[in-house]
């Protein structure tokens, strides 16, 4: 009985079956509740609004925490329903799940309330942590997992670019301190304080609150600005290249799965549901997925001009053929 209930809850929360209407409704309700909570935290910071609607904010907070707590407990309970988890020890599997990033985000979204409820201490820092609930949306946004994969793969390149930017910031702030300290001791009193000017200049923001007035300082500022344009754009280029590569690989993975399914027979309703689930997990656009299916279908329907027999589906279209 418990195992059956656990499987049903797993289907609702994880929504593994795209035909599960109640699963989609629950997912939409949780997304709406997360957004409501984020807006409440933001508007609570306005004293006039909080004074007029403090009771409503409190009621929403209590109901939300109860729902999020039940969701967290349910996800920990059903974590053994994974394909690989069934053969492992339930306690070990649940503990491993509790240490995953999404589980930690779920815990952080409810922990401030319970700490305040148990200790009776109203800490603004703990209340501000409720904004972490917005990260719960990452569970329902495949594009976030795409971006995180890019960050994970390009971490070394991005770290190298940021290190160079840090070196440039330290060098430019040191040179500017030497050039402007005597002329503007209040603005360039120390190298650490001069680093604010370096950050603003290298990122090409240019607030104008601190500017050089000496000839040497202006030359240093000009060179720093030119170098900053290239250095700040470097991480952006790395992320863009990594994003394009990740999108290409995800489309290729979807294309290969479709190709394998079509080679063993017609695409049944069950297979199409599996492909739809895979498409959403990989973040492949619907139009791109439809184009992949149509091209592979056309390839499958090709007929040999000599013998009139259907040509076998052996290859898949090249990844660059589909935009």
C-alpha contacts under 8 A as a table, 3 or more apart, distances in Angstrom:
res1	aa1	res2	aa2	distance
1	X	4	X	5.19
1	X	5	X	6.25
2	X	5	X	5.11
2	X	6	X	6.04
3	X	6	X	5.00
3	X	7	X	6.24
4	X	7	X	5.17
4	X	8	X	6.33
5	X	8	X	5.09
5	X	9	X	6.23
6	X	9	X	5.17
6	X	10	X	6.04
6	X	77	X	7.52
6	X	78	X	5.76
6	X	81	X	7.74
7	X	10	X	4.89
7	X	11	X	6.25
7	X	78	X	7.31
7	X	81	X	6.87
8	X	11	X	5.17
8	X	12	X	6.40
9	X	12	X	4.99
9	X	13	X	6.12
9	X	74	X	7.64
9	X	78	X	7.29
10	X	13	X	5.34
10	X	14	X	5.65
10	X	15	X	7.45
10	X	75	X	7.77
10	X	78	X	5.84
10	X	81	X	7.12
11	X	14	X	5.48
11	X	15	X	5.02
11	X	16	X	5.84
11	X	17	X	6.92
11	X	20	X	7.83
11	X	23	X	6.82
12	X	15	X	5.21
12	X	20	X	7.60
12	X	22	X	6.71
12	X	23	X	4.23
12	X	24	X	7.82
12	X	26	X	7.09
13	X	23	X	6.41
13	X	26	X	7.39
13	X	27	X	7.17
13	X	75	X	7.62
14	X	23	X	7.68
15	X	18	X	6.59
15	X	20	X	6.78
15	X	23	X	5.20
15	X	24	X	6.79
15	X	27	X	7.97
16	X	277	X	7.37
17	X	20	X	5.41
17	X	273	X	7.59
17	X	277	X	7.73
18	X	21	X	7.75
18	X	24	X	7.83
18	X	273	X	6.61
18	X	276	X	7.67
18	X	277	X	6.71
19	X	273	X	7.94
20	X	23	X	5.24
20	X	24	X	6.48
21	X	24	X	5.26
21	X	25	X	6.27
22	X	25	X	4.95
22	X	26	X	6.04
23	X	26	X	5.16
23	X	27	X	6.14
24	X	27	X	5.02
24	X	28	X	6.17
25	X	28	X	5.11
25	X	29	X	6.14
26	X	29	X	5.03
26	X	30	X	6.18
27	X	30	X	5.23
27	X	31	X	6.26
27	X	140	X	7.98
28	X	31	X	5.12
28	X	32	X	6.19
29	X	32	X	5.10
29	X	33	X	6.13
30	X	33	X	5.00
30	X	34	X	6.14
31	X	34	X	5.16
31	X	35	X	6.34
31	X	137	X	6.64
31	X	140	X	7.98
32	X	35	X	5.20
32	X	36	X	6.17
33	X	36	X	5.06
33	X	37	X	6.21
33	X	64	X	7.21
34	X	37	X	5.17
34	X	38	X	6.32
34	X	133	X	6.38
34	X	134	X	6.41
34	X	136	X	7.39
34	X	137	X	7.41
35	X	38	X	5.14
35	X	39	X	6.27
35	X	134	X	7.10
36	X	39	X	5.25
36	X	40	X	6.14
37	X	40	X	5.01
37	X	41	X	6.26
37	X	60	X	7.62
37	X	61	X	7.34
37	X	64	X	7.55
37	X	133	X	7.59
38	X	41	X	5.24
38	X	42	X	6.37
38	X	130	X	7.67
38	X	131	X	5.95
38	X	133	X	6.95
38	X	134	X	6.39
39	X	42	X	5.06
39	X	43	X	6.12
40	X	43	X	5.21
40	X	44	X	5.91
40	X	57	X	6.63
41	X	44	X	5.24
41	X	45	X	6.98
41	X	128	X	7.58
41	X	130	X	7.15
41	X	131	X	6.79
42	X	45	X	5.79
42	X	46	X	7.83
43	X	46	X	5.53
43	X	49	X	6.77
43	X	50	X	7.16
44	X	47	X	6.96
44	X	49	X	6.72
44	X	50	X	5.05
44	X	57	X	7.69
45	X	50	X	7.20
46	X	49	X	5.51
46	X	50	X	6.13
47	X	50	X	5.13
47	X	51	X	6.03
48	X	51	X	5.23
48	X	52	X	6.50
49	X	52	X	5.33
49	X	53	X	6.15
49	X	54	X	7.90
50	X	53	X	5.23
50	X	54	X	4.98
50	X	57	X	7.73
51	X	54	X	5.59
53	X	56	X	5.28
53	X	57	X	6.25
54	X	57	X	5.07
54	X	58	X	6.15
55	X	58	X	5.10
55	X	59	X	6.17
56	X	59	X	5.11
56	X	60	X	6.13
57	X	60	X	5.20
57	X	61	X	6.10
58	X	61	X	5.05
58	X	62	X	6.22
59	X	62	X	5.26
59	X	63	X	6.20
60	X	63	X	5.29
60	X	64	X	5.88
61	X	64	X	5.13
61	X	65	X	6.05
62	X	65	X	5.27
62	X	66	X	6.26
63	X	66	X	5.21
63	X	67	X	6.26
64	X	67	X	5.11
64	X	68	X	5.98
65	X	68	X	5.03
65	X	69	X	5.79
65	X	110	X	5.87
65	X	113	X	7.35
66	X	69	X	5.13
66	X	70	X	6.17
67	X	70	X	5.14
67	X	71	X	6.13
68	X	71	X	4.89
68	X	72	X	6.04
68	X	106	X	7.55
68	X	109	X	7.93
68	X	110	X	6.86
69	X	72	X	5.06
69	X	73	X	6.15
69	X	110	X	6.58
70	X	73	X	5.17
70	X	74	X	6.01
71	X	74	X	5.05
71	X	75	X	6.09
72	X	75	X	5.18
72	X	76	X	6.27
72	X	103	X	7.48
72	X	106	X	6.30
72	X	107	X	7.11
73	X	76	X	5.19
73	X	77	X	6.18
74	X	77	X	4.99
74	X	78	X	6.12
75	X	78	X	5.21
75	X	79	X	5.90
76	X	79	X	5.28
76	X	94	X	5.76
76	X	97	X	6.88
76	X	98	X	6.83
77	X	80	X	7.04
77	X	94	X	7.07
78	X	81	X	5.51
79	X	82	X	6.31
79	X	85	X	7.49
79	X	93	X	7.00
79	X	94	X	5.99
79	X	97	X	6.65
80	X	85	X	5.03
80	X	86	X	5.67
80	X	90	X	5.93
80	X	93	X	6.18
80	X	94	X	6.74
81	X	85	X	6.31
81	X	86	X	6.07
82	X	85	X	4.87
82	X	86	X	6.31
83	X	86	X	6.10
84	X	87	X	6.30
84	X	88	X	7.37
85	X	88	X	5.24
85	X	89	X	7.75
85	X	90	X	7.65
85	X	93	X	6.35
86	X	89	X	7.74
86	X	90	X	7.67
88	X	92	X	7.40
88	X	93	X	6.56
89	X	92	X	5.35
89	X	93	X	6.03
90	X	93	X	5.06
90	X	94	X	6.11
91	X	94	X	5.18
91	X	95	X	6.17
92	X	95	X	5.14
92	X	96	X	6.10
93	X	96	X	5.10
93	X	97	X	6.21
94	X	97	X	5.00
94	X	98	X	6.19
95	X	98	X	5.05
95	X	99	X	6.63
96	X	99	X	5.39
96	X	100	X	6.84
97	X	100	X	5.26
97	X	103	X	6.68
98	X	103	X	5.22
98	X	104	X	6.54
99	X	103	X	6.43
99	X	104	X	6.23
100	X	103	X	5.34
100	X	104	X	6.24
101	X	104	X	5.15
101	X	105	X	6.23
102	X	105	X	5.03
102	X	106	X	6.23
102	X	136	X	7.25
102	X	139	X	7.33
103	X	106	X	5.00
103	X	107	X	6.18
104	X	107	X	5.01
104	X	108	X	6.04
105	X	108	X	5.04
105	X	109	X	6.19
105	X	132	X	7.00
105	X	133	X	7.31
105	X	135	X	6.85
105	X	136	X	6.62
106	X	109	X	5.25
106	X	110	X	6.91
106	X	133	X	7.39
106	X	136	X	6.69
107	X	110	X	5.57
107	X	111	X	5.87
108	X	111	X	5.15
108	X	112	X	7.13
108	X	129	X	7.45
108	X	130	X	7.78
108	X	132	X	6.96
108	X	133	X	7.87
109	X	112	X	7.10
109	X	129	X	7.13
109	X	130	X	5.54
109	X	131	X	7.69
109	X	132	X	5.81
109	X	133	X	5.09
110	X	113	X	5.75
110	X	114	X	6.70
110	X	130	X	7.53
111	X	114	X	5.30
111	X	115	X	6.04
112	X	115	X	5.20
112	X	116	X	6.12
112	X	126	X	5.01
112	X	127	X	6.32
112	X	129	X	6.80
112	X	130	X	7.07
113	X	116	X	5.18
113	X	117	X	6.01
113	X	126	X	7.80
113	X	127	X	7.59
114	X	117	X	4.81
114	X	118	X	5.95
115	X	118	X	5.24
115	X	119	X	5.89
115	X	120	X	7.76
116	X	119	X	5.36
116	X	120	X	5.14
116	X	121	X	5.38
116	X	122	X	5.90
116	X	123	X	7.49
116	X	126	X	7.90
117	X	120	X	5.39
117	X	121	X	7.77
122	X	126	X	7.86
122	X	127	X	7.92
123	X	126	X	5.38
123	X	127	X	6.46
124	X	127	X	4.94
124	X	128	X	6.08
125	X	128	X	5.12
125	X	129	X	6.44
126	X	129	X	5.13
126	X	130	X	7.27
127	X	130	X	5.69
128	X	131	X	5.97
129	X	132	X	5.62
130	X	133	X	5.79
131	X	134	X	6.01
132	X	135	X	5.62
132	X	136	X	7.59
133	X	136	X	5.33
133	X	137	X	7.75
134	X	137	X	5.77
135	X	138	X	5.55
136	X	139	X	5.96
136	X	140	X	7.96
137	X	140	X	5.45
137	X	141	X	6.48
138	X	141	X	5.05
138	X	142	X	7.41
138	X	144	X	5.86
138	X	145	X	7.41
139	X	142	X	7.57
141	X	144	X	5.65
141	X	145	X	7.34
142	X	145	X	5.29
142	X	146	X	6.40
142	X	280	X	6.84
142	X	281	X	5.96
142	X	282	X	6.72
142	X	283	X	5.33
143	X	146	X	4.90
143	X	147	X	6.30
143	X	283	X	6.15
144	X	147	X	5.12
144	X	148	X	6.17
145	X	148	X	4.98
145	X	149	X	6.07
146	X	149	X	5.21
146	X	150	X	6.42
146	X	243	X	7.72
146	X	246	X	7.26
146	X	247	X	7.88
146	X	282	X	7.76
146	X	283	X	7.52
147	X	150	X	5.08
147	X	151	X	6.29
147	X	243	X	7.09
148	X	151	X	5.02
148	X	152	X	6.10
149	X	152	X	5.04
149	X	153	X	6.18
149	X	246	X	7.78
150	X	153	X	5.23
150	X	154	X	5.96
150	X	239	X	6.93
150	X	242	X	5.62
150	X	243	X	5.93
150	X	246	X	6.74
151	X	154	X	5.24
151	X	155	X	5.52
151	X	239	X	7.38
152	X	155	X	5.29
153	X	156	X	7.75
153	X	242	X	7.78
154	X	157	X	5.37
154	X	158	X	6.08
154	X	238	X	7.28
154	X	239	X	7.28
154	X	242	X	6.79
155	X	158	X	5.21
155	X	159	X	5.96
156	X	159	X	5.05
156	X	160	X	6.17
157	X	160	X	5.13
157	X	161	X	6.31
157	X	235	X	7.98
157	X	238	X	7.24
158	X	161	X	5.09
158	X	162	X	6.13
158	X	235	X	5.59
158	X	238	X	6.92
158	X	239	X	7.98
159	X	162	X	5.10
159	X	163	X	6.03
160	X	163	X	5.03
160	X	164	X	6.35
161	X	164	X	5.21
161	X	165	X	6.28
161	X	231	X	7.26
161	X	234	X	6.53
161	X	235	X	6.12
162	X	165	X	4.90
162	X	166	X	6.09
162	X	235	X	7.42
163	X	166	X	4.99
163	X	167	X	6.24
164	X	167	X	5.07
164	X	168	X	6.16
164	X	231	X	7.64
165	X	168	X	5.08
165	X	169	X	6.11
165	X	228	X	7.83
165	X	231	X	6.06
165	X	232	X	7.31
166	X	169	X	5.02
166	X	170	X	6.25
167	X	170	X	5.20
167	X	171	X	6.17
168	X	171	X	5.16
168	X	172	X	5.98
169	X	172	X	5.29
169	X	173	X	5.99
169	X	195	X	6.89
169	X	198	X	5.61
169	X	199	X	6.73
169	X	202	X	7.27
170	X	173	X	5.26
170	X	174	X	6.07
170	X	195	X	7.02
170	X	198	X	7.87
171	X	174	X	5.19
171	X	175	X	6.20
172	X	175	X	5.17
172	X	176	X	5.99
172	X	198	X	6.46
172	X	220	X	7.07
172	X	221	X	7.99
172	X	224	X	6.53
173	X	176	X	5.04
173	X	177	X	6.03
173	X	191	X	6.19
173	X	192	X	7.94
173	X	194	X	5.43
173	X	195	X	5.22
173	X	197	X	7.31
173	X	198	X	5.50
174	X	177	X	5.11
174	X	178	X	6.41
174	X	191	X	5.78
174	X	194	X	7.62
175	X	178	X	5.19
175	X	179	X	6.23
175	X	220	X	7.30
176	X	179	X	4.98
176	X	180	X	5.87
176	X	181	X	7.84
176	X	188	X	7.99
176	X	194	X	7.32
176	X	217	X	5.80
176	X	220	X	6.65
176	X	221	X	7.73
177	X	180	X	5.38
177	X	181	X	5.24
177	X	188	X	5.80
177	X	189	X	7.52
177	X	190	X	6.81
177	X	191	X	5.90
177	X	194	X	6.36
178	X	181	X	5.83
179	X	182	X	7.57
179	X	214	X	7.22
179	X	216	X	5.99
179	X	217	X	5.38
180	X	183	X	5.23
180	X	184	X	5.71
180	X	185	X	7.43
180	X	188	X	6.36
180	X	212	X	6.57
180	X	213	X	7.46
180	X	214	X	6.69
180	X	217	X	6.18
181	X	184	X	5.32
181	X	185	X	4.84
181	X	187	X	7.81
181	X	188	X	5.16
181	X	189	X	6.04
181	X	190	X	7.86
182	X	185	X	5.61
183	X	213	X	7.67
183	X	214	X	7.41
184	X	187	X	5.50
184	X	188	X	5.96
184	X	189	X	7.63
185	X	188	X	5.28
185	X	189	X	4.81
186	X	189	X	5.48
187	X	193	X	7.88
187	X	194	X	7.61
187	X	210	X	6.50
188	X	191	X	7.24
188	X	193	X	6.52
188	X	194	X	5.40
189	X	193	X	6.78
189	X	194	X	7.42
190	X	193	X	5.35
190	X	194	X	6.21
191	X	194	X	4.87
191	X	195	X	6.28
192	X	195	X	5.16
192	X	196	X	7.55
193	X	196	X	5.86
193	X	197	X	7.76
194	X	197	X	5.34
194	X	198	X	6.57
195	X	198	X	4.77
195	X	199	X	6.12
196	X	199	X	5.20
196	X	200	X	6.29
197	X	200	X	5.22
197	X	201	X	6.02
197	X	210	X	6.41
197	X	211	X	7.80
198	X	201	X	5.09
198	X	202	X	5.84
198	X	224	X	7.97
199	X	202	X	5.35
199	X	203	X	6.07
200	X	203	X	5.52
200	X	204	X	6.22
200	X	205	X	5.29
200	X	206	X	5.45
200	X	207	X	6.87
201	X	204	X	4.99
201	X	205	X	6.28
201	X	206	X	5.63
201	X	221	X	7.37
201	X	224	X	6.99
201	X	225	X	5.77
201	X	228	X	7.28
202	X	205	X	7.79
202	X	224	X	6.23
202	X	225	X	5.47
202	X	227	X	7.35
202	X	228	X	4.10
202	X	229	X	6.80
202	X	232	X	7.33
203	X	206	X	7.96
203	X	225	X	7.95
203	X	228	X	6.13
203	X	229	X	6.96
203	X	232	X	6.31
204	X	225	X	6.54
204	X	228	X	7.05
204	X	229	X	6.83
207	X	210	X	7.78
208	X	211	X	6.05
212	X	217	X	5.20
212	X	218	X	5.72
212	X	221	X	7.48
213	X	217	X	6.55
213	X	218	X	6.71
214	X	217	X	5.10
214	X	218	X	6.23
215	X	218	X	5.18
215	X	219	X	6.31
216	X	219	X	5.16
216	X	220	X	6.23
217	X	220	X	5.11
217	X	221	X	6.05
218	X	221	X	4.93
218	X	222	X	6.09
219	X	222	X	5.14
219	X	223	X	6.26
220	X	223	X	5.28
220	X	224	X	5.98
221	X	224	X	5.05
221	X	225	X	6.06
222	X	225	X	5.18
222	X	226	X	6.37
223	X	226	X	5.24
223	X	227	X	6.17
224	X	227	X	5.15
224	X	228	X	5.76
225	X	228	X	4.93
225	X	229	X	6.33
226	X	229	X	5.48
226	X	230	X	7.08
227	X	230	X	5.50
227	X	231	X	6.21
228	X	231	X	4.99
228	X	232	X	5.81
229	X	232	X	5.58
229	X	233	X	6.21
230	X	233	X	5.18
230	X	234	X	6.22
231	X	234	X	5.20
231	X	235	X	7.68
232	X	235	X	6.46
232	X	236	X	7.32
233	X	236	X	5.11
233	X	237	X	6.22
234	X	237	X	5.19
234	X	238	X	6.33
235	X	238	X	5.00
235	X	239	X	6.15
236	X	239	X	5.17
236	X	240	X	6.11
237	X	240	X	5.03
237	X	241	X	6.12
238	X	241	X	5.29
238	X	242	X	6.11
239	X	242	X	5.04
239	X	243	X	5.93
240	X	243	X	5.04
240	X	244	X	6.24
241	X	244	X	5.25
241	X	245	X	6.22
242	X	245	X	5.07
242	X	246	X	6.06
243	X	246	X	5.10
243	X	247	X	6.14
244	X	247	X	5.18
244	X	248	X	6.14
245	X	248	X	5.07
245	X	249	X	6.22
246	X	249	X	5.12
246	X	250	X	6.15
247	X	250	X	5.16
247	X	251	X	6.20
247	X	284	X	7.90
248	X	251	X	5.28
248	X	252	X	6.15
248	X	319	X	6.86
249	X	252	X	4.91
249	X	253	X	6.08
250	X	253	X	5.02
250	X	254	X	6.26
250	X	282	X	5.87
250	X	283	X	7.77
250	X	284	X	7.16
251	X	254	X	5.10
251	X	255	X	6.04
251	X	282	X	7.78
251	X	284	X	6.32
251	X	319	X	7.42
252	X	255	X	4.94
252	X	256	X	6.12
252	X	319	X	6.12
253	X	256	X	5.22
253	X	257	X	6.31
254	X	257	X	5.19
254	X	258	X	6.29
254	X	275	X	7.88
254	X	278	X	7.20
254	X	279	X	6.81
254	X	282	X	7.71
254	X	284	X	7.92
254	X	289	X	7.97
255	X	258	X	5.19
255	X	259	X	6.10
255	X	292	X	6.46
255	X	316	X	7.35
256	X	259	X	4.90
256	X	260	X	6.20
256	X	316	X	7.30
257	X	260	X	5.22
257	X	261	X	6.28
257	X	275	X	7.94
258	X	261	X	5.17
258	X	262	X	6.15
258	X	275	X	7.30
258	X	293	X	7.24
259	X	262	X	5.27
259	X	263	X	6.24
259	X	296	X	6.96
259	X	313	X	7.87
259	X	315	X	7.93
259	X	316	X	6.71
260	X	263	X	5.18
260	X	264	X	6.75
261	X	264	X	5.58
261	X	265	X	6.69
261	X	266	X	7.71
261	X	267	X	6.95
261	X	271	X	7.59
262	X	265	X	5.31
262	X	266	X	5.88
262	X	267	X	6.36
263	X	313	X	6.34
267	X	270	X	7.90
267	X	271	X	5.66
267	X	272	X	6.25
268	X	271	X	5.15
268	X	272	X	6.19
269	X	272	X	5.08
269	X	273	X	6.17
270	X	273	X	5.09
270	X	274	X	6.32
271	X	274	X	5.00
271	X	275	X	6.17
272	X	275	X	4.96
272	X	276	X	6.08
273	X	276	X	5.02
273	X	277	X	6.23
274	X	277	X	5.13
274	X	278	X	6.18
275	X	278	X	4.95
275	X	279	X	5.97
276	X	279	X	4.97
276	X	280	X	6.31
277	X	280	X	5.27
277	X	281	X	6.24
278	X	281	X	5.03
278	X	282	X	6.08
279	X	282	X	5.25
279	X	283	X	5.90
279	X	284	X	5.21
279	X	285	X	7.59
279	X	286	X	7.88
279	X	289	X	7.36
280	X	283	X	4.96
280	X	284	X	6.44
281	X	284	X	7.97
284	X	288	X	6.80
284	X	289	X	6.54
285	X	288	X	5.23
285	X	289	X	6.18
286	X	289	X	5.05
286	X	290	X	6.09
287	X	290	X	5.06
287	X	291	X	6.16
288	X	291	X	5.04
288	X	292	X	6.22
288	X	322	X	7.06
288	X	323	X	7.47
289	X	292	X	5.07
289	X	293	X	6.27
290	X	293	X	5.11
290	X	294	X	6.14
291	X	294	X	5.13
291	X	295	X	6.11
291	X	322	X	7.49
292	X	295	X	5.29
292	X	296	X	6.17
292	X	322	X	7.71
293	X	296	X	5.26
293	X	297	X	5.94
294	X	297	X	4.99
294	X	298	X	6.08
295	X	298	X	5.06
295	X	299	X	6.16
295	X	317	X	7.43
296	X	299	X	4.90
296	X	300	X	6.08
296	X	316	X	6.78
296	X	317	X	7.50
297	X	300	X	4.97
297	X	301	X	6.20
298	X	301	X	5.13
298	X	302	X	6.43
299	X	302	X	5.45
299	X	311	X	7.97
299	X	313	X	6.52
300	X	310	X	7.58
300	X	311	X	6.68
300	X	312	X	6.54
300	X	313	X	5.33
301	X	310	X	6.53
301	X	311	X	7.15
302	X	310	X	5.92
302	X	311	X	5.44
303	X	308	X	5.72
303	X	309	X	5.57
303	X	310	X	4.33
303	X	311	X	5.21
304	X	307	X	5.77
304	X	308	X	4.98
304	X	309	X	5.45
304	X	310	X	6.04
304	X	311	X	5.73
305	X	308	X	5.63
313	X	316	X	7.87
317	X	321	X	6.83
318	X	321	X	5.56
318	X	322	X	7.94
319	X	322	X	6.39
320	X	323	X	6.85
